[in-house]
Amino acid sequence: MTGTADIEQIEQRRVNNREMEALYILTPESHIVDCVLADLERKKYKQASLLWTGCEIFDEFVAVWFAKTCTSVTTTSKKTYR
């Protein structure tokens, strides 16, 4: 990516932009996962990178969920330590 074009909330309606790459910064909540899956199924963006915040046990769930539903998704998890 060369710059930031827009910052949008995943729960809001967003325009498809298949020429742009997307960076998702996400919290591990089931409705958020549903929104991401919908975006990926619709091929809303040219490419998607996912950064999950606050993940611990959720990492395994996300890996299994995406393995079953998507063919080529790269997921990156950021662990938060307290």
TILO-363646 format. One line per field, with one value per atom (N, C-alpha, C, O): residue number from 1; atom name; x, y, z. Coordinates in nm, 2 decimals, padded with zeros to 4 digits. Last residue first. Layout:
N
n: [NUM,...] .
atom: [CA,...] .
X: [X,...] .
Y: [Y,...] .
Z: [Z,...] .
***
This chain:
82
n: [82,82,82,82,81,81,81,81,80,80,80,80,79,79,79,79,78,78,78,78,77,77,77,77,76,76,76,76,75,75,75,75,74,74,74,74,73,73,73,73,72,72,72,72,71,71,71,71,70,70,70,70,69,69,69,69,68,68,68,68,67,67,67,67,66,66,66,66,65,65,65,65,64,64,64,64,63,63,63,63,62,62,62,62,61,61,61,61,60,60,60,60,59,59,59,59,58,58,58,58,57,57,57,57,56,56,56,56,55,55,55,55,54,54,54,54,53,53,53,53,52,52,52,52,51,51,51,51,50,50,50,50,49,49,49,49,48,48,48,48,47,47,47,47,46,46,46,46,45,45,45,45,44,44,44,44,43,43,43,43,42,42,42,42,41,41,41,41,40,40,40,40,39,39,39,39,38,38,38,38,37,37,37,37,36,36,36,36,35,35,35,35,34,34,34,34,33,33,33,33,32,32,32,32,31,31,31,31,30,30,30,30,29,29,29,29,28,28,28,28,27,27,27,27,26,26,26,26,25,25,25,25,24,24,24,24,23,23,23,23,22,22,22,22,21,21,21,21,20,20,20,20,19,19,19,19,18,18,18,18,17,17,17,17,16,16,16,16,15,15,15,15,14,14,14,14,13,13,13,13,12,12,12,12,11,11,11,11,10,10,10,10,9,9,9,9,8,8,8,8,7,7,7,7,6,6,6,6,5,5,5,5,4,4,4,4,3,3,3,3,2,2,2,2,1,1,1,1] .
atom: [N,CA,C,O,N,CA,C,O,N,CA,C,O,N,CA,C,O,N,CA,C,O,N,CA,C,O,N,CA,C,O,N,CA,C,O,N,CA,C,O,N,CA,C,O,N,CA,C,O,N,CA,C,O,N,CA,C,O,N,CA,C,O,N,CA,C,O,N,CA,C,O,N,CA,C,O,N,CA,C,O,N,CA,C,O,N,CA,C,O,N,CA,C,O,N,CA,C,O,N,CA,C,O,N,CA,C,O,N,CA,C,O,N,CA,C,O,N,CA,C,O,N,CA,C,O,N,CA,C,O,N,CA,C,O,N,CA,C,O,N,CA,C,O,N,CA,C,O,N,CA,C,O,N,CA,C,O,N,CA,C,O,N,CA,C,O,N,CA,C,O,N,CA,C,O,N,CA,C,O,N,CA,C,O,N,CA,C,O,N,CA,C,O,N,CA,C,O,N,CA,C,O,N,CA,C,O,N,CA,C,O,N,CA,C,O,N,CA,C,O,N,CA,C,O,N,CA,C,O,N,CA,C,O,N,CA,C,O,N,CA,C,O,N,CA,C,O,N,CA,C,O,N,CA,C,O,N,CA,C,O,N,CA,C,O,N,CA,C,O,N,CA,C,O,N,CA,C,O,N,CA,C,O,N,CA,C,O,N,CA,C,O,N,CA,C,O,N,CA,C,O,N,CA,C,O,N,CA,C,O,N,CA,C,O,N,CA,C,O,N,CA,C,O,N,CA,C,O,N,CA,C,O,N,CA,C,O,N,CA,C,O,N,CA,C,O,N,CA,C,O,N,CA,C,O,N,CA,C,O,N,CA,C,O,N,CA,C,O] .
X: [-00.07,-00.10,-00.01,-00.02,-00.04,00.01,-00.02,00.00,-00.19,-00.17,-00.14,-00.20,-00.09,-00.11,-00.10,00.00,-00.22,-00.13,-00.18,-00.29,-00.22,-00.27,-00.17,-00.05,-00.31,-00.20,-00.27,-00.36,-00.39,-00.43,-00.31,-00.22,-00.48,-00.37,-00.41,-00.46,-00.66,-00.67,-00.54,-00.51,-00.80,-00.67,-00.68,-00.70,-01.06,-00.95,-00.81,-00.72,-01.28,-01.21,-01.09,-01.04,-01.40,-01.48,-01.41,-01.48,-01.22,-01.34,-01.41,-01.48,-01.02,-00.98,-01.11,-01.10,-01.17,-01.13,-01.09,-01.11,-01.21,-01.32,-01.29,-01.36,-00.95,-01.04,-01.15,-01.19,-00.85,-00.78,-00.88,-00.88,-01.04,-01.03,-00.96,-01.01,-00.98,-01.11,-01.11,-01.17,-00.71,-00.74,-00.88,-00.90,-00.75,-00.66,-00.70,-00.71,-00.89,-00.96,-00.88,-00.94,-00.73,-00.79,-00.86,-00.87,-00.64,-00.57,-00.62,-00.57,-00.63,-00.65,-00.57,-00.46,-00.62,-00.68,-00.70,-00.78,-00.68,-00.63,-00.70,-00.81,-00.58,-00.67,-00.61,-00.50,-00.57,-00.49,-00.59,-00.68,-00.56,-00.64,-00.54,-00.45,-00.58,-00.49,-00.57,-00.63,-00.70,-00.73,-00.63,-00.59,-00.74,-00.67,-00.70,-00.73,-00.95,-00.85,-00.78,-00.76,-01.27,-01.14,-01.05,-01.07,-01.50,-01.52,-01.39,-01.40,-01.58,-01.46,-01.47,-01.45,-01.78,-01.82,-01.70,-01.72,-01.63,-01.72,-01.76,-01.77,-01.52,-01.43,-01.51,-01.47,-01.75,-01.66,-01.58,-01.56,-01.84,-01.92,-01.84,-01.86,-01.62,-01.65,-01.74,-01.72,-01.65,-01.53,-01.56,-01.52,-01.90,-01.88,-01.76,-01.76,-01.84,-01.94,-01.93,-01.94,-01.65,-01.61,-01.71,-01.67,-01.82,-01.71,-01.66,-01.64,-01.99,-02.05,-01.94,-01.97,-01.80,-01.86,-01.93,-01.92,-01.49,-01.63,-01.70,-01.67,-01.19,-01.25,-01.39,-01.41,-01.15,-01.16,-01.23,-01.31,-00.92,-01.04,-01.03,-00.93,-00.84,-00.79,-00.91,-01.01,-00.77,-00.87,-00.80,-00.71,-00.68,-00.62,-00.73,-00.78,-00.72,-00.78,-00.69,-00.64,-00.65,-00.62,-00.68,-00.69,-00.87,-00.79,-00.77,-00.85,-01.03,-00.90,-00.81,-00.69,-01.28,-01.19,-01.06,-00.98,-01.47,-01.36,-01.25,-01.16,-01.80,-01.70,-01.59,-01.62,-01.87,-01.87,-01.77,-01.66,-02.04,-01.92,-01.93,-01.99,-02.23,-02.23,-02.11,-02.08,-02.07,-02.14,-02.14,-02.05,-01.91,-02.05,-02.13,-02.25,-01.65,-01.69,-01.84,-01.90,-01.58,-01.63,-01.69,-01.77,-01.29,-01.44,-01.47,-01.38,-01.08,-01.10,-01.25,-01.32,-00.90,-01.02,-01.01,-00.95,-00.64,-00.74,-00.87,-00.93,-00.31,-00.44,-00.54,-00.54,-00.06,-00.12,-00.25,-00.31,00.04,00.12,00.07,00.14,00.08,00.00,00.09,00.19] .
Y: [-00.79,-00.69,-00.71,-00.64,-00.80,-00.85,-00.74,-00.62,-00.90,-00.80,-00.86,-00.95,-01.01,-01.05,-00.92,-00.85,-01.00,-00.92,-00.96,-00.93,-01.21,-01.18,-01.10,-01.13,-01.23,-01.19,-01.16,-01.08,-01.43,-01.37,-01.34,-01.42,-01.44,-01.43,-01.36,-01.25,-01.66,-01.55,-01.55,-01.66,-01.83,-01.77,-01.64,-01.53,-01.95,-02.03,-01.96,-02.04,-01.98,-01.90,-01.98,-02.07,-02.16,-02.07,-02.00,-01.96,-02.31,-02.38,-02.29,-02.35,-02.13,-02.24,-02.31,-02.37,-01.95,-01.91,-02.03,-02.02,-02.12,-02.05,-02.02,-02.05,-02.18,-02.29,-02.23,-02.28,-01.92,-02.01,-02.12,-02.14,-01.84,-01.77,-01.85,-01.86,-02.03,-02.02,-01.95,-02.00,-01.96,-02.09,-02.09,-02.15,-01.70,-01.73,-01.86,-01.87,-01.69,-01.67,-01.70,-01.73,-01.70,-01.83,-01.81,-01.91,-01.42,-01.52,-01.66,-01.72,-01.09,-01.23,-01.32,-01.29,-00.81,-00.87,-01.02,-01.08,-00.78,-00.73,-00.80,-00.84,-00.89,-00.91,-00.86,-00.90,-00.78,-00.77,-00.78,-00.69,-00.89,-00.89,-00.88,-00.96,-00.77,-00.81,-00.79,-00.69,-00.84,-00.80,-00.86,-00.97,-00.70,-00.79,-00.74,-00.62,-00.56,-00.63,-00.74,-00.85,-00.60,-00.53,-00.62,-00.74,-00.76,-00.62,-00.54,-00.43,-01.03,-00.97,-00.82,-00.76,-01.14,-01.05,-00.99,-00.92,-01.28,-01.36,-01.27,-01.32,-01.07,-01.16,-01.24,-01.26,-00.95,-00.88,-00.97,-00.94,-01.17,-01.11,-01.03,-01.05,-01.20,-01.31,-01.26,-01.30,-00.95,-00.98,-01.09,-01.08,-00.99,-00.88,-00.90,-00.88,-01.21,-01.22,-01.11,-01.14,-01.10,-01.21,-01.22,-01.24,-00.92,-00.86,-00.97,-00.94,-01.09,-01.01,-00.94,-00.92,-01.20,-01.28,-01.20,-01.24,-01.04,-01.05,-01.12,-01.10,-00.94,-01.08,-01.09,-01.14,-00.65,-00.71,-00.84,-00.86,-00.54,-00.60,-00.65,-00.68,-00.38,-00.39,-00.42,-00.34,-00.46,-00.46,-00.47,-00.55,-00.30,-00.35,-00.34,-00.23,-00.36,-00.33,-00.38,-00.49,-00.22,-00.32,-00.27,-00.15,-00.15,-00.11,-00.22,-00.32,-00.23,-00.19,-00.15,-00.12,-00.28,-00.40,-00.36,-00.45,-00.17,-00.11,-00.21,-00.23,-00.11,-00.21,-00.13,-00.03,00.10,00.08,-00.02,-00.02,00.00,00.05,00.02,-00.09,00.04,00.01,00.08,00.19,-00.06,00.04,-00.01,-00.08,-00.23,-00.25,-00.16,-00.19,-00.14,-00.25,-00.28,-00.34,00.20,00.10,-00.02,00.00,00.32,00.30,00.19,00.11,00.55,00.46,00.45,00.55,00.58,00.60,00.51,00.40,00.57,00.64,00.67,00.77,00.59,00.56,00.64,00.76,00.45,00.55,00.51,00.41,00.22,00.35,00.46,00.55,-00.12,00.00,00.12,00.13] .
Z: [02.86,02.97,03.08,03.18,02.51,02.64,02.74,02.72,02.22,02.31,02.45,02.50,01.90,02.04,02.13,02.11,01.60,01.69,01.83,01.87,01.32,01.45,01.53,01.53,00.99,01.08,01.21,01.22,00.72,00.84,00.93,00.93,00.39,00.48,00.60,00.60,00.19,00.29,00.37,00.42,-00.03,-00.02,00.07,00.01,00.02,-00.04,-00.02,00.00,00.30,00.20,00.14,00.21,00.48,00.40,00.29,00.19,00.63,00.58,00.48,00.39,00.70,00.62,00.56,00.45,00.86,00.73,00.64,00.52,01.09,01.02,00.88,00.78,01.17,01.13,01.04,00.94,01.23,01.14,01.08,00.96,01.43,01.31,01.20,01.09,01.64,01.58,01.44,01.35,01.70,01.64,01.57,01.47,01.80,01.69,01.62,01.50,02.04,01.91,01.79,01.68,02.25,02.21,02.07,02.00,02.16,02.24,02.19,02.10,02.04,02.01,02.11,02.14,02.02,02.14,02.13,02.20,01.67,01.80,01.91,01.90,01.36,01.47,01.60,01.63,01.04,01.17,01.28,01.30,00.71,00.84,00.96,00.97,00.39,00.49,00.62,00.64,00.06,00.20,00.30,00.29,-00.26,-00.17,-00.03,-00.01,-00.39,-00.47,-00.38,-00.43,-00.22,-00.25,-00.33,-00.33,-00.23,-00.21,-00.25,-00.30,-00.28,-00.34,-00.34,-00.45,-00.14,-00.24,-00.32,-00.42,00.05,-00.05,-00.16,-00.28,00.19,00.12,00.01,-00.10,00.31,00.22,00.13,00.01,00.47,00.36,00.26,00.14,00.64,00.55,00.44,00.32,00.78,00.70,00.60,00.48,00.91,00.81,00.72,00.60,01.07,00.97,00.86,00.74,01.24,01.16,01.04,00.93,01.37,01.29,01.19,01.08,01.51,01.41,01.32,01.20,01.70,01.59,01.48,01.36,01.74,01.78,01.66,01.55,01.78,01.76,01.82,01.93,01.58,01.72,01.70,01.61,01.33,01.37,01.52,01.57,01.05,01.19,01.27,01.28,00.72,00.82,00.96,00.98,00.43,00.56,00.67,00.70,00.09,00.22,00.33,00.33,-00.23,-00.13,00.00,00.03,-00.51,-00.39,-00.30,-00.29,-00.71,-00.75,-00.63,-00.65,-00.61,-00.64,-00.70,-00.73,-00.40,-00.46,-00.50,-00.42,-00.30,-00.35,-00.42,-00.49,-00.02,-00.16,-00.20,-00.14,00.28,00.21,00.06,00.03,00.57,00.43,00.36,00.39,00.88,00.80,00.65,00.61,01.01,01.02,00.93,00.91,00.97,00.89,00.90,00.81,00.91,01.01,00.93,00.84,00.74,00.74,00.85,00.88,00.59,00.71,00.73,00.74,00.29,00.37,00.49,00.49,00.19,00.11,00.19,00.17,00.27,00.32,00.24,00.23,00.05,00.13,00.18,00.14,-00.07,-00.08,00.01,00.04,00.00,00.00,00.00,00.06] .
***
